[in-house]
Every structure is written in C-alpha cells, then in structure tokens.
C-alpha cells in the first residue's frame, strides 16, 4: 500500500508542470486576444466609406455628407461588434490566469 499512501492527499507530480503549461498557454491566448481587439478597434476598415466619401467630394450636399457620416458610424459599430468577442475572451481568461498564477513563497 505504499503507492496509495504516498498519493493520498498529495498533489500528483505532473500537476505543477501541467498548471505551468496551462498558465503559459492562457497567457499567450490572452495577449493575442488583447492585440486583436486593439487592432480591430483602432485600425479603420480600408475603403469602407470610400464610395460615400467620393460622392460627397464630387457633389457636396448635405445628403451626401449625411450618407458619408452614417457609413462612418456604421463602420465604427461593425468594428466594435467584431472586437466584442475578443474583449470578452480576454476578460474571461483573466479569471483562470489569476487562479493559476504562481504563488509567492513568502
């Protein structure tokens, strides 16, 4: 029974290595999610409102300007919709990262 008594109440030997591996994997995914969300929010979609802008430049009118502004706002909403899952992922990953963080030995 020596094998059983040694493992009762004790953490398996591979558990610490597994936790460290999961911790690193979660950190990588967390950083990637934050970087993607940052880029989606800050980098505009190329040529999204270009047609409306060209129409407003060639024929300046309040209607053309309104169409251009509406298209810009639509782009902003679309970017926020794309970024939302990445922000949610980053927030949800913070909990396991906090739980798996290395404990100080003091």
C-alpha positions as CSV (number, residue, x, y, z in Angstrom):
1,X,0.0,0.0,0.0
2,X,3.0,2.3,-0.1
3,X,2.0,3.6,-3.6
4,X,-1.5,4.6,-2.4
5,X,-0.5,6.2,0.8
6,X,2.1,8.4,-1.0
7,X,-0.5,9.8,-3.3
8,X,-3.4,10.3,-0.9
9,X,-3.8,14.0,-0.1
10,X,-0.8,14.8,-2.2
11,X,-0.7,16.6,-5.5
12,X,0.3,14.5,-8.4
13,X,3.8,15.2,-9.6
14,X,2.7,16.2,-13.1
15,X,0.1,18.7,-11.8
16,X,2.6,21.5,-11.2
17,X,4.0,21.1,-14.7
18,X,0.5,20.9,-16.2
19,X,-0.6,24.1,-14.3
20,X,2.5,25.9,-15.5
21,X,1.9,24.8,-19.1
22,X,-1.8,25.9,-19.0
23,X,-0.7,29.2,-17.4
24,X,1.6,29.9,-20.3
25,X,-0.9,28.8,-22.9
26,X,-3.6,31.0,-21.3
27,X,-1.2,34.0,-21.2
28,X,-0.4,33.6,-24.9
29,X,-4.1,33.4,-25.8
30,X,-4.8,36.4,-23.5
31,X,-2.1,38.5,-25.2
32,X,-3.3,37.5,-28.7
33,X,-6.9,38.4,-27.8
34,X,-5.9,41.8,-26.5
35,X,-3.8,42.6,-29.5
36,X,-6.5,41.5,-31.9
37,X,-9.1,43.6,-30.1
38,X,-6.8,46.6,-30.0
39,X,-6.2,46.4,-33.8
40,X,-9.8,45.9,-34.6
41,X,-10.8,48.9,-32.5
42,X,-8.0,51.3,-33.7
43,X,-7.4,50.4,-37.3
44,X,-10.2,51.5,-39.7
45,X,-11.6,49.2,-42.3
46,X,-9.9,50.1,-45.6
47,X,-12.3,51.7,-48.2
48,X,-15.4,51.1,-46.0
49,X,-16.9,54.5,-46.7
50,X,-14.8,55.4,-49.7
51,X,-17.8,55.4,-52.2
52,X,-19.8,57.8,-50.0
53,X,-16.7,60.0,-49.5
54,X,-16.1,60.2,-53.2
55,X,-19.8,61.0,-53.8
56,X,-19.7,63.8,-51.2
57,X,-16.4,65.2,-52.7
58,X,-17.7,65.2,-56.2
59,X,-21.2,66.5,-55.3
60,X,-21.1,68.3,-51.9
61,X,-24.5,68.3,-50.5
62,X,-26.0,67.8,-47.0
63,X,-27.5,64.4,-48.1
64,X,-24.1,63.1,-49.4
65,X,-22.4,64.3,-46.2
66,X,-25.1,62.6,-44.1
67,X,-24.6,59.4,-46.1
68,X,-20.9,59.6,-45.6
69,X,-21.2,60.2,-41.8
70,X,-23.7,57.3,-41.5
71,X,-21.4,55.0,-43.3
72,X,-18.5,56.0,-40.9
73,X,-20.7,55.4,-37.9
74,X,-21.7,52.0,-39.3
75,X,-18.0,51.1,-39.7
76,X,-17.4,52.0,-36.0
77,X,-20.3,49.8,-34.9
78,X,-19.1,47.0,-37.1
79,X,-15.6,47.2,-35.6
80,X,-17.0,47.2,-32.0
81,X,-19.1,44.1,-32.9
82,X,-16.0,42.3,-34.2
83,X,-13.9,43.3,-31.2
84,X,-16.5,42.3,-28.6
85,X,-15.8,38.6,-28.6
86,X,-12.0,39.2,-28.2
87,X,-12.6,41.6,-25.3
88,X,-14.9,39.1,-23.7
89,X,-12.3,36.3,-24.2
90,X,-9.6,38.5,-22.6
91,X,-11.8,39.2,-19.6
92,X,-12.9,35.6,-19.2
93,X,-9.2,34.4,-19.4
94,X,-8.2,36.8,-16.6
95,X,-10.0,34.6,-14.0
96,X,-8.1,31.3,-14.7
97,X,-4.9,33.3,-15.1
98,X,-5.4,34.8,-11.6
99,X,-6.2,31.4,-10.2
100,X,-3.2,29.6,-11.8
101,X,-0.7,32.3,-11.1
102,X,2.5,31.2,-9.3
103,X,2.2,31.6,-5.6
104,X,4.8,33.6,-3.8
105,X,6.9,31.6,-1.3
106,X,6.9,34.2,1.5
